[in-house]
Structure formats: C-alpha cells, structure tokens
C-alpha cells in the first residue's frame, strides 16, 4: 500500500484499480458498506474544459467536497473513486488531501473530547480508499467500481461527485435504510413545481399529479447481491446502456426500491448556475462560522488547546513570494517536470531534485508567508533523500508545516518564465494538480522574455510565486503542531515509507 498522505512521484497507471491507502488496524472489522463515487463525467454542460469532478468550488475540486462528505460519515465505509482514465493521479492526490483534512479535524475533535467538552463529531478511525479508472459510460464506470469492492462489503452506495454538498448524515441514512429493509433505497425530494406534459409543438397535453413524483438524488444504496444481480439481468437483456440511473436499473430487473427523504443540499451541480448556487451556499456558511467565532470574547468559554491554536485571533492573513531558477540539463535523457506535471519529449531541468521551478517557488512563497524560512533551509540540497524527488513531495510537506504554524493556504499565483515547454495546452491540468495538493486555488501564467536573458536564450526556466495564507479556524488547527526543523536540518517525511 502507498502512504496515505503523500502523492506519488510519478504518473500512475490509468488502466485499472489504483489503491490509495488502507488504514484498517487488526482490531477493527473491515467495512460492510462501500461508497462508489462516480467522478468520470465531463463538464460540458457546466461550460468547463475540466471533467466536472475537477472543477473548482470554493478553492477545491468538486471531488474534494464529495470526499469530505463520505469521510464525515459515522459508518465505516470503503471509498471507491471512479475517475477519468487520464486523471487517476489527480484523483489520488485529491483523496490524500481529503484524508489529511479529515485526520486534522478528527485530532481536533479528540483534543476537545479530552478537555471534557462535548466533541463536535465522531470521526471514523479507519478507512480504505481506492481509485479506479472509469469506463466509456456511467454504467461501465460503476461496474469498474463494483470490481474493486472488498469481500466484506454487503451494502453498496453509488454517489455522484457532482452532488458535492450532500450532507454525510444523508449517506448514513441510506445505509441504515438498506440494512433495515434489505432492498434498494434512494433519497428524494417532493416535486414542488407544476409539471406539464408537452407535445413537440409546445402544446400542453395535461398536468402530471406531482403528489406521486419525487426528485431522485444520490447516494443510492443497495444490497450488494441485489445490485450485482440487477446489473447482470439488464446486461443480459440489452438494457444496460439505456438505464443510466442505478435505481432505475434495479427496478427494471423487478427488484424493490424505496424512497427516503432527501436533502436540499444534495442537488447536482450540472450548469454554471448550479455552481454559482453552491458558491453562495458555502460562502454564507463560512460567513456564519466566522461570525460565530468572532462572538467568542472575554467571559466566553472556548475550547482549550496548545500552540498557535490557543490564540487564533493573533494571527493575520500573510503574503509570501518565491523565486526559483533552473538551467536545462546537459543530459537529454533528463525528464522535464514542471508545475507538478511530467512533460514527455522535453529536456529536463538540472537540479538536486527534479528541478520543478514552479513547485519550488510555491514552497518558498508559502514558507515565507508563514515565517518558516525557505526551501533551502528546510529541505537542503545536500540531503541525499531529496535526490530526484518531485515537486509534490516538497509541496505536501510545506503545506503540513504551514498548517502546523496555524495557517491554511488561501490561494497561489505562479508565473513561469521561459521559451519552452509550450504551457498553455496543459494550464488547466497543472492548476488542478497543484490545487489538489495545496487544497487551494492556483492560477498559473506563462511568459517569455522576448529573447532577453538566459530564459530568452533557452538556457533555462524561471518561476515566481505569490501565496496568501489565512489563519486556520480553531477546529481545524492541529492540537499539537509539529516542531519546525532548525536551519540545516530536514524533516522526516512520510514519502520515504
């Protein structure tokens, strides 16, 4: 198994199951339920070139929000993410970052519980996560997700990543209902609009009785054997491709499916208007939370904590800048890694690590903003552990150090300066990749120097970065921040495992 908190240093295979991590201790029974998150759809109707699950919402991909929901369930579940074949590596990074956030919140909740105050949540102590490359259709993707189920699983939930704001409690309700009834369960909301049957000409043919209608949502849950039998039946009878809804597929096979009350936040983000609605909801929730935090003053009890978390009001937003330069390697066999991406066919940059100037500049900007020094003092070029290390290793550890100092990343802006590679075609991919690592929006621009200087002569590439940090809310700050390494010393990184 790969370490759960650190993204891989090289592209992952995109033609099958890719396990991310499993943290199931021997004294914890394996999960009896699983959630398949379908994240392989396009973002065409959303008006975005990115696959829908990788479109940013409030600084993070939709898939990241969907994972927050599943990590928040009280039920111990296996999590399976079905991603586009060419985005498996990105999905893995997003899943690792979601796990990190969950662990921090769980630690904060445990710390609160140890003080005698009521815990804010019941964190799941362990989980297993798998990334699967999706298929041509939604049903193909679900089938590939089913193939990755653990033997212990007997209840399967299928959930759309595009329903990014779905409450975790709704997912638990679906599991409970499947377990108590023994058949299919979907959440649904009453239809409030008047529904008309309309002819092709636009003429109204009649009014539909909406008392018998329900707007279906996800997750849709089923006993594993029932879902497998229904899928086999529809495939055998040529109905597999026509039925895109899992509940419809099960019902078509003559098996029972019931509806339980859904939730307004479980709406599907399909159009730009839906995305804007989700942005407004999250902004309003954040504003309410910040207002509540501000109301804590003299004479008001507040959770006790150690380190920077004890005085969050003293922390202000901070800005840092970074600059990195690397020459092109004399060896044409050196691979080029830039902005977290591998660039086939391009000459690489020389350096102790992979020479990713964009990633290194971001590290300097983040460390500078947090007052933690720079990439050289933290990591060191003489350390053999970093020989050939990729930028995501440095970025992941830098984000951890920033969080330990009591900050979260607000956003990062990067400018790459050089004649090659031609960056524009992969800009969106690079931004999504880095945003997944940082859990924050990243904007990347690229420019040349009109043949002036070493970049103009094609001798190397430079990058500048600006980063904004903001104080982490008390509930998110780690209760026992790790000690910042002294100058000349390097941290013990999880990626070595």
C-alpha positions as CSV (number, residue, x, y, z in Angstrom):
1,X,0.0,0.0,0.0
2,X,1.1,3.5,-0.7
3,X,1.5,6.1,2.0
4,X,-1.9,7.8,2.5
5,X,-0.7,11.4,2.9
6,X,1.7,11.9,0.1
7,X,1.0,11.9,-3.7
8,X,3.1,9.7,-6.0
9,X,6.3,11.0,-7.5
10,X,5.4,9.7,-11.0
11,X,2.3,9.3,-13.1
12,X,0.1,6.5,-12.0
13,X,-1.4,3.8,-14.3
14,X,-4.7,4.7,-15.8
15,X,-6.0,1.3,-16.9
16,X,-7.2,-0.2,-13.7
17,X,-7.6,-0.2,-10.0
18,X,-5.1,2.0,-8.1
19,X,-5.3,1.6,-4.3
20,X,-4.6,4.9,-2.5
21,X,-4.4,3.7,1.1
22,X,-5.8,1.4,3.7
23,X,-5.7,2.1,7.4
24,X,-7.6,-0.8,8.9
25,X,-6.0,-1.9,12.2
26,X,-6.2,-5.5,13.1
27,X,-8.7,-4.8,15.9
28,X,-11.2,-3.1,13.6
29,X,-13.6,-5.2,11.5
30,X,-13.4,-4.5,7.7
31,X,-16.3,-2.3,6.4
32,X,-19.6,-3.9,5.5
33,X,-20.6,-0.9,3.3
34,X,-18.9,0.9,0.4
35,X,-19.5,4.2,-1.4
36,X,-18.6,4.3,-5.1
37,X,-18.1,8.0,-6.1
38,X,-18.7,8.4,-9.8
39,X,-16.3,11.2,-10.9
40,X,-15.6,10.3,-14.5
41,X,-18.2,12.6,-16.2
42,X,-17.4,15.5,-18.4
43,X,-18.1,19.1,-17.6
44,X,-19.6,20.0,-20.9
45,X,-22.9,21.4,-19.5
46,X,-21.0,23.1,-16.8
47,X,-19.2,25.1,-19.5
48,X,-15.8,23.9,-18.3
49,X,-13.0,22.1,-20.2
50,X,-12.2,20.2,-17.0
51,X,-14.0,17.0,-16.1
52,X,-16.9,18.0,-13.8
53,X,-15.4,16.4,-10.7
54,X,-12.3,18.5,-11.1
55,X,-14.0,21.9,-11.5
56,X,-13.1,24.2,-8.5
57,X,-15.7,25.2,-6.0
58,X,-14.6,27.5,-3.2
59,X,-10.9,26.8,-3.9
60,X,-11.2,23.0,-4.1
61,X,-12.4,20.5,-6.8
62,X,-15.9,19.1,-6.5
63,X,-14.5,15.7,-5.9
64,X,-12.7,17.1,-2.8
65,X,-16.0,18.3,-1.4
66,X,-17.7,15.0,-2.2
67,X,-14.9,13.1,-0.3
68,X,-15.4,15.4,2.7
69,X,-19.0,14.1,2.8
70,X,-18.0,10.5,2.8
71,X,-15.2,10.9,5.3
72,X,-17.7,12.6,7.6
73,X,-20.0,9.5,7.7
74,X,-20.3,7.7,11.1
75,X,-20.4,4.4,9.2
76,X,-17.0,2.9,8.4
77,X,-17.1,2.5,4.6
78,X,-14.8,1.5,1.8
79,X,-14.4,4.5,-0.5
80,X,-14.0,3.9,-4.3
81,X,-13.5,6.9,-6.6
82,X,-14.1,6.3,-10.3
83,X,-12.1,8.9,-12.2
84,X,-11.4,9.6,-15.8
85,X,-8.6,7.4,-17.1
86,X,-6.2,10.3,-17.6
87,X,-7.0,11.9,-14.2
88,X,-6.3,8.9,-11.9
89,X,-3.2,10.5,-10.5
90,X,-5.1,13.8,-9.8
91,X,-7.9,11.9,-8.1
92,X,-5.4,10.2,-5.9
93,X,-3.9,13.5,-4.8
94,X,-7.3,14.9,-4.0
95,X,-8.2,11.8,-2.0
96,X,-5.0,12.1,0.0
97,X,-5.7,15.7,0.8
98,X,-9.2,14.9,1.9
99,X,-7.8,12.3,4.2
100,X,-5.4,14.8,5.7
101,X,-8.2,17.3,6.4
102,X,-10.3,14.5,8.0
103,X,-7.4,13.5,10.2
104,X,-6.8,17.1,11.4
105,X,-10.5,17.5,12.2
106,X,-10.6,14.1,14.0
107,X,-7.5,15.1,16.0
108,X,-9.1,18.4,16.9
109,X,-12.3,16.6,17.9
110,X,-10.3,14.1,20.1
111,X,-8.5,17.0,21.7
112,X,-11.8,18.7,22.5
113,X,-13.1,15.5,24.0
114,X,-10.1,15.1,26.2
115,X,-10.7,18.5,27.8
116,X,-14.2,17.4,28.9
117,X,-16.1,19.4,26.3
118,X,-18.5,17.7,24.0
119,X,-16.8,16.5,20.8
120,X,-18.0,18.1,17.6
121,X,-18.0,14.9,15.6
122,X,-17.5,11.2,15.8
123,X,-14.5,10.7,13.5
124,X,-14.2,7.4,11.6
125,X,-11.0,5.8,13.0
126,X,-10.0,3.9,9.8
127,X,-10.9,3.6,6.1
128,X,-9.8,2.2,2.9
129,X,-9.7,4.2,-0.3
130,X,-9.3,3.0,-3.9
131,X,-9.0,5.0,-7.2
132,X,-10.4,3.3,-10.3
133,X,-10.1,4.4,-13.9
134,X,-13.6,4.9,-15.3
135,X,-15.2,3.5,-18.4
136,X,-17.0,4.8,-21.5
137,X,-20.4,5.2,-19.9
138,X,-21.6,5.8,-16.3
139,X,-22.7,2.2,-16.1
140,X,-19.3,1.0,-17.2
141,X,-17.7,3.2,-14.5
142,X,-20.0,1.8,-11.8
143,X,-19.2,-1.7,-13.0
144,X,-15.5,-1.0,-12.6
145,X,-16.1,0.4,-9.1
146,X,-18.0,-2.8,-8.2
147,X,-15.0,-4.8,-9.3
148,X,-12.9,-3.0,-6.6
149,X,-15.3,-3.9,-3.7
150,X,-13.8,-5.6,-0.6
151,X,-15.1,-9.1,0.1
152,X,-16.6,-7.8,3.4
153,X,-18.9,-5.3,1.7
154,X,-22.6,-6.2,1.5
155,X,-24.1,-2.7,1.0
156,X,-23.1,-0.5,-1.9
157,X,-23.9,3.2,-2.3
158,X,-23.4,4.9,-5.6
159,X,-22.9,8.6,-5.4
160,X,-22.3,11.4,-7.9
161,X,-19.2,13.6,-7.2
162,X,-21.3,16.4,-8.7
163,X,-23.6,16.3,-5.7
164,X,-20.7,17.9,-3.8
165,X,-22.6,19.4,-0.8
166,X,-24.6,16.3,0.2
167,X,-24.7,16.0,4.0
168,X,-22.9,13.0,5.5
169,X,-25.9,12.2,7.6
170,X,-27.9,11.5,4.4
171,X,-25.4,8.9,3.3
172,X,-25.7,7.3,6.8
173,X,-29.5,7.3,6.5
174,X,-29.3,5.5,3.2
175,X,-27.0,2.8,4.7
176,X,-29.4,2.4,7.6
177,X,-32.4,2.1,5.4
178,X,-30.8,-0.5,3.1
179,X,-29.8,-2.5,6.2
180,X,-33.3,-2.4,7.8
181,X,-35.3,-3.1,4.6
182,X,-33.0,-5.4,2.7
183,X,-33.6,-3.7,-0.6
184,X,-32.8,-0.6,-2.7
185,X,-33.0,2.9,-1.2
186,X,-32.7,6.3,-2.8
187,X,-33.1,9.8,-1.3
188,X,-35.7,12.0,-3.0
189,X,-37.4,15.4,-2.6
190,X,-41.0,16.2,-3.3
191,X,-41.5,18.0,-6.6
192,X,-42.8,21.5,-5.9
193,X,-43.2,22.8,-9.5
194,X,-46.3,22.1,-11.5
195,X,-45.3,19.5,-14.1
196,X,-46.9,19.6,-17.6
197,X,-46.8,17.0,-20.4
198,X,-46.0,18.9,-23.5
199,X,-46.1,17.9,-27.2
200,X,-43.3,18.6,-29.7
201,X,-45.3,21.6,-30.9
202,X,-45.2,23.1,-27.4
203,X,-48.9,22.4,-26.8
204,X,-49.8,21.3,-23.2
205,X,-51.2,17.8,-23.2
206,X,-52.0,17.7,-19.5
207,X,-50.9,18.2,-15.9
208,X,-49.0,15.5,-14.0
209,X,-50.1,14.7,-10.5
210,X,-46.9,15.8,-8.6
211,X,-48.1,14.1,-5.4
212,X,-46.8,10.8,-6.9
213,X,-43.4,12.4,-8.0
214,X,-40.1,12.5,-6.3
215,X,-36.9,14.1,-7.5
216,X,-34.3,11.4,-7.0
217,X,-30.9,12.1,-5.5
218,X,-27.7,10.2,-4.6
219,X,-26.3,8.3,-2.9
220,X,-28.4,5.4,-4.0
221,X,-27.9,2.3,-1.9
222,X,-28.5,-1.4,-2.5
223,X,-27.6,-4.7,-1.0
224,X,-24.5,-5.8,-3.0
225,X,-26.0,-9.0,-4.2
226,X,-29.2,-7.2,-5.4
227,X,-27.2,-4.6,-7.4
228,X,-25.0,-7.2,-8.9
229,X,-28.0,-9.4,-9.9
230,X,-29.8,-6.4,-11.4
231,X,-26.8,-5.3,-13.4
232,X,-26.4,-8.9,-14.8
233,X,-30.0,-9.1,-15.7
234,X,-30.1,-5.7,-17.6
235,X,-26.9,-6.6,-19.4
236,X,-28.3,-10.0,-20.5
237,X,-31.5,-8.3,-21.7
238,X,-29.8,-5.5,-23.6
239,X,-31.0,-2.8,-21.1
240,X,-27.6,-2.0,-19.5
241,X,-26.7,1.1,-21.6
242,X,-30.3,2.5,-21.7
243,X,-30.7,2.8,-17.9
244,X,-28.3,5.4,-16.6
245,X,-29.8,5.6,-13.1
246,X,-28.9,2.8,-10.7
247,X,-32.3,2.8,-9.1
248,X,-34.0,2.5,-12.5
249,X,-31.7,-0.4,-13.3
250,X,-32.6,-2.3,-10.2
251,X,-36.3,-1.6,-10.6
252,X,-36.2,-2.6,-14.3
253,X,-35.0,-6.0,-13.1
254,X,-38.1,-6.3,-11.0
255,X,-36.4,-5.7,-7.6
256,X,-37.8,-3.3,-4.9
257,X,-36.5,0.3,-4.4
258,X,-37.9,2.7,-1.8
259,X,-37.5,6.4,-1.5
260,X,-36.5,8.1,1.8
261,X,-36.5,11.9,2.5
262,X,-33.6,13.6,0.6
263,X,-31.9,16.9,1.4
264,X,-31.9,20.2,-0.5
265,X,-28.1,20.4,-0.3
266,X,-27.8,17.1,-2.3
267,X,-28.5,18.9,-5.6
268,X,-26.5,18.0,-8.6
269,X,-24.1,20.7,-9.9
270,X,-24.7,20.5,-13.7
271,X,-24.9,24.1,-15.0
272,X,-22.9,27.3,-14.3
273,X,-26.0,28.4,-12.3
274,X,-25.7,25.3,-10.1
275,X,-22.1,26.1,-9.4
276,X,-22.9,29.7,-8.5
277,X,-25.6,28.4,-6.2
278,X,-23.1,26.2,-4.4
279,X,-20.6,29.0,-4.1
280,X,-23.2,31.2,-2.5
281,X,-24.2,28.4,0.0
282,X,-20.6,27.8,1.0
283,X,-19.8,31.5,1.3
284,X,-22.9,32.0,3.5
285,X,-21.9,29.1,5.7
286,X,-18.3,30.4,6.1
287,X,-19.6,33.9,6.9
288,X,-21.8,32.4,9.6
289,X,-19.0,30.4,11.1
290,X,-16.6,33.4,11.2
291,X,-19.3,35.5,12.8
292,X,-19.8,32.9,15.5
293,X,-16.0,32.7,16.1
294,X,-15.8,36.5,16.4
295,X,-18.5,36.4,19.1
296,X,-16.2,34.5,21.5
297,X,-14.8,37.2,23.7
298,X,-14.0,37.9,27.4
299,X,-16.0,35.8,29.7
300,X,-16.9,33.3,27.0
301,X,-15.7,29.7,27.3
302,X,-13.6,28.5,24.4
303,X,-12.0,25.1,23.7
304,X,-8.6,24.8,25.3
305,X,-5.7,24.0,23.0
306,X,-1.9,24.2,22.8
307,X,0.4,26.1,20.5
308,X,-0.7,28.5,17.8
309,X,-4.3,27.2,18.0
310,X,-4.6,28.8,21.5
311,X,-4.7,32.3,20.1
312,X,-6.1,32.3,16.6
313,X,-7.2,35.9,16.9
314,X,-3.5,37.0,17.0
315,X,-2.9,35.5,13.5
316,X,-3.5,37.7,10.5
317,X,-3.5,36.8,6.8
318,X,0.0,36.8,5.4
319,X,1.6,37.0,1.9
320,X,4.8,35.5,0.7
321,X,6.7,35.5,-2.5
322,X,9.1,32.9,-4.1
323,X,11.5,32.7,-7.0
324,X,13.3,29.7,-8.4
325,X,15.6,29.2,-11.4
326,X,17.0,26.0,-13.0
327,X,19.1,25.5,-16.2
328,X,18.2,22.9,-18.7
329,X,20.2,19.7,-18.1
330,X,23.0,18.8,-20.5
331,X,21.8,15.2,-20.5
332,X,18.9,14.9,-23.0
333,X,17.6,11.9,-21.1
334,X,16.7,14.0,-18.1
335,X,12.9,14.2,-17.8
336,X,11.1,17.5,-17.5
337,X,8.8,18.0,-14.5
338,X,7.1,21.4,-14.3
339,X,4.1,22.6,-12.3
340,X,3.7,19.1,-10.9
341,X,3.4,17.5,-14.4
342,X,5.6,15.3,-16.5
343,X,6.4,16.7,-20.0
344,X,7.3,13.9,-22.3
345,X,9.7,14.7,-25.1
346,X,11.0,17.9,-23.4
347,X,14.6,18.3,-22.0
348,X,14.6,18.3,-18.2
349,X,15.9,20.9,-15.8
350,X,19.1,20.2,-13.8
351,X,19.0,20.2,-10.0
352,X,19.4,18.0,-6.9
353,X,15.7,17.2,-7.2
354,X,13.5,17.2,-10.3
355,X,14.1,21.0,-10.9
356,X,10.4,21.9,-10.9
357,X,10.8,25.6,-10.6
358,X,7.1,26.3,-10.2
359,X,6.7,23.9,-7.3
360,X,9.9,25.2,-5.6
361,X,8.8,28.8,-6.0
362,X,5.5,28.0,-4.4
363,X,7.3,26.3,-1.5
364,X,9.3,29.4,-0.9
365,X,6.2,31.7,-1.1
366,X,4.3,29.5,1.4
367,X,7.3,29.1,3.8
368,X,8.0,32.9,3.6
369,X,4.4,33.8,4.3
370,X,4.3,31.5,7.4
371,X,7.7,32.8,8.6
372,X,9.3,29.4,8.4
373,X,12.4,30.2,6.3
374,X,12.9,29.0,2.8
375,X,13.1,25.7,0.8
376,X,16.9,25.5,1.2
377,X,16.9,25.9,4.9
378,X,14.0,23.4,5.4
379,X,15.0,20.7,2.9
380,X,18.6,21.3,2.0
381,X,20.3,20.4,-1.3
382,X,22.9,18.2,0.3
383,X,20.4,15.7,1.7
384,X,20.5,12.5,-0.5
385,X,16.9,11.8,0.4
386,X,15.8,14.6,-2.0
387,X,17.9,13.4,-4.9
388,X,15.4,13.3,-7.8
389,X,12.4,14.0,-5.6
390,X,9.4,15.5,-7.4
391,X,7.8,18.8,-6.5
392,X,4.7,17.3,-4.9
393,X,6.9,15.9,-2.1
394,X,8.1,19.3,-1.2
395,X,4.7,20.9,-1.6
396,X,3.0,18.3,0.6
397,X,5.5,18.7,3.4
398,X,5.4,22.5,3.1
399,X,1.6,22.5,3.4
400,X,1.9,20.4,6.6
401,X,4.4,22.8,8.1
402,X,2.2,25.8,7.2
403,X,-0.8,24.0,8.9
404,X,1.3,23.3,11.9
405,X,2.1,27.0,12.1
406,X,-1.7,27.7,12.3
407,X,-2.4,28.7,8.7
408,X,-4.3,27.4,5.6
409,X,-3.5,28.3,2.0
410,X,-5.8,30.9,0.6
411,X,-4.6,31.0,-3.0
412,X,-1.4,30.9,-5.0
413,X,-0.4,32.7,-8.2
414,X,2.5,31.4,-10.3
415,X,4.3,32.8,-13.3
416,X,6.6,30.6,-15.4
417,X,9.2,32.4,-17.5
418,X,10.8,30.6,-20.4
419,X,10.7,29.7,-24.1
420,X,9.6,26.1,-23.5
421,X,7.7,23.9,-22.9
422,X,4.5,25.4,-24.6
423,X,2.5,25.7,-21.4
424,X,-1.0,26.9,-22.5
425,X,-2.4,23.5,-23.6
426,X,-1.8,22.0,-20.1
427,X,-2.5,25.0,-18.0
428,X,-5.8,23.7,-16.6
429,X,-4.3,20.3,-15.8
430,X,-1.4,21.9,-14.0
431,X,-3.7,24.2,-12.0
432,X,-5.9,21.3,-10.9
433,X,-2.9,19.2,-10.0
434,X,-1.4,21.9,-7.8
435,X,-4.7,23.0,-6.3
436,X,-5.3,19.4,-5.3
437,X,-2.0,19.3,-3.4
438,X,-2.5,22.7,-1.8
439,X,-6.3,22.4,-1.2
440,X,-6.4,25.9,-2.6
441,X,-6.9,27.6,-6.0
442,X,-3.8,28.0,-8.1
443,X,-3.5,30.3,-11.1
444,X,-0.6,29.8,-13.4
445,X,0.6,32.2,-16.2
446,X,3.4,31.7,-18.6
447,X,5.5,34.2,-20.5
448,X,8.8,34.7,-22.3
449,X,11.4,37.5,-22.1
450,X,11.5,38.3,-25.8
451,X,14.8,36.6,-26.4
452,X,16.4,38.6,-23.5
453,X,18.5,37.0,-20.7
454,X,19.1,33.3,-20.1
455,X,15.5,32.3,-20.4
456,X,15.3,34.2,-23.7
457,X,18.3,32.3,-24.9
458,X,16.7,29.0,-24.0
459,X,19.2,28.1,-21.3
460,X,16.7,27.5,-18.5
461,X,13.3,28.3,-16.9
462,X,12.4,30.6,-14.0
463,X,9.2,30.9,-11.9
464,X,7.9,33.3,-9.4
465,X,5.1,32.7,-7.0
466,X,2.9,34.6,-4.6
467,X,0.9,32.9,-1.8
468,X,-1.8,34.1,0.6
469,X,-2.2,32.4,3.9
470,X,-5.0,32.9,6.3
471,X,-5.4,31.7,10.0
472,X,-7.0,28.3,10.3
473,X,-10.2,28.2,12.4
474,X,-9.6,26.7,15.9
475,X,-11.4,23.5,15.0
476,X,-9.1,22.9,12.0
477,X,-5.8,23.7,13.7
478,X,-3.7,20.7,14.8
479,X,-3.8,20.4,18.6
480,X,0.0,19.6,18.7
481,X,1.8,21.2,15.8
482,X,5.0,19.6,14.7
483,X,8.2,21.3,15.5
484,X,9.7,23.3,12.6
485,X,13.1,21.9,11.7
486,X,16.1,24.1,12.6
487,X,18.1,25.6,9.8
488,X,20.3,22.9,8.2
489,X,18.1,20.1,9.5
490,X,15.5,18.3,7.4
491,X,12.1,16.8,8.4
492,X,11.4,13.2,8.5
493,X,9.0,12.8,5.5
494,X,6.2,10.3,5.2
495,X,7.1,9.7,1.5
496,X,10.2,7.7,2.5
497,X,7.9,4.9,3.7
